[in-house]
Amino acid sequence: MAKSITKEGDALDGLEGDMGALHTSENYIIVDIGANLTNKKFTRDLDSVVGRARDAGVHKIMVTGTTVQSSKEALRLTRLFPETLYSTAGVHPHEAKSWDEETEEALREILANHEVVAVGECGLDFNRNFSPQETQLEVFHKQVSLACSLKKPLFIHERDAHNEVLEVLRKYKDRLPPVVIHCFTGDATQAAAYLKEGCYIGLTGYVWKDKSEDGVRRILEDGIVPLDRLLVETDSPFMYPNTRASKLPPYVKEALTERSLTFLHRYCTFQRNEPCSLPVTIEMIAAYMKKKSDQVALQTTFNALKVFGLTT
């Protein structure tokens, strides 16, 4: 019988039992909180993509909505793979200029479905500015308010707009549902500020790429992001984890298992990353944090079940 995570202590014990029954020496139980499976690159073989993910240990995947139409399509996919795929519904900051008088009601209708577990991908992108910044701010406010009224988590995209995102969130502080900073690529100071506001941090295969003195690697190595606030995602078909990169430290490469690398190298490319690559990201994160990979898998899975109310 399906059950959702509620109380932390009992739930984590139960999850450990569930994972103990399902876990083998070669596999994990992982939740990918962000995959763009509505992307046209997955049109022809989505069954195989989802099957490979499960074989690799990725048992639940959240399909990201970035427009009303893609949110509807993400919901449709959840019906094809019940209790494996879940989805989000929102308008990406790149698409903020498309918001009209019908958008909010359309999102409400999509979000009324139990498979749709978060509002987003929404937020601010002051790097590319595909929509005017004033429009992005207005649309972000509308979606934060929507999440507060529906009591569904926020799934936030932020680029070069850290202070502005925090300013918006603080205006709703007493009403905010759980907040996830999707695909975090900022620095240690920004991570600490998000954590102080109660946010969760989502990490992708980008961890291979960051070589800055104050970036994602440091927040892992220095323990700035505690395990109980960490979530993992592939952002497929993007964010391919390049484990062959010379900038990846030898001790991290040595932590990668043959099984995880086989899924990565056999099925994933820079042009099309897949959810089955997520075990590699788990192992890289664990190496940087100096923790066991199955511990990182267990805690991030519990976090995802708790934040998004997924069933086990």
C-alpha positions, 0 to 999 in steps of 0.5 A: 500500500502506498504511503507518504512521508510525514513525521521524520523519525518514524518515516526515516526508519520506515524508509530505511526498511523499505530501502533495505528490502530493495537495496542490493550491493549494486544498486541505490534507491534514488529520487530525481527531483528534476528531469525535463522529460517533455523535451523532444529528445525523449519523444521516441524512447521514453519507455526505455529512458524510464526503464533504464532509470529504474534499473540504475536505481532511480525509482522516482522522477519529477518531470519539470513543467516550464510553461502551461503547455509543458506542465500539461504534458508533464502531467500526461507523462505521470499518467503513463508511469504512475508512482514513478513519474511525478511533475511540477507546474509553472512558468519558467522566468525565460517564459514569463513574458507569455503570462496572460490573464488565463495562465494562473487559472490554467496552472491551478487546474493542473496543480489540482492533480495529486501527481503534480507536486510542486509549483515551478519551475519558476523564479528569476534569471537575470543572466539571459533576460529572455523576459524583461526583469520587471515581468519576471518579478511580477510572474514570480510573485504570482507563482510564490503566492499560488504556492502559498495558497495551495500549500505546494512546494516551490521549485525555483530557478535562479541565475544572477538574481540571488538577492532578488529571489530572497527579497521575494521569498521574505515577503511571504516568509510566514506563509511559505511552503517548502522551497527548493533551489533547483540546479544550484550553481552559486557560491558558498555565501549564497548557499548559506543564505538560502539555507538560513531562509529554510530552503533546500538545495538541489544539485546536479552533475554540475559538480564535476564542472565547478572548479571555483574556490567558493562554489558547489565543491566547497559547500560540499567539502566544508559541510555548508549544506547538511545532508538533510537539506540536500536534493539531487537531480539530473536536469536531463537532457542537460547537465551531463556529468563528465566523469572523464574531466581532468579537473575532477580530483582523483579521489572523486574518480576513484569513488565512482562505481563501475555499475554507475559509470556503465549506465552513464557511458552507455546511455548518456551523452553531452547532447542527451543526459538521462536520469540513469546518470544520477548514481554518478552524481550521488557518488561524486557528492558523497566523495566531496562530502567524505560520506558513503554514497548509500548514505547520501542516496538514503537521505536525499531520497527521504528528503524528496519524499518528505518535501514533495509528499511522494509515496513509497 
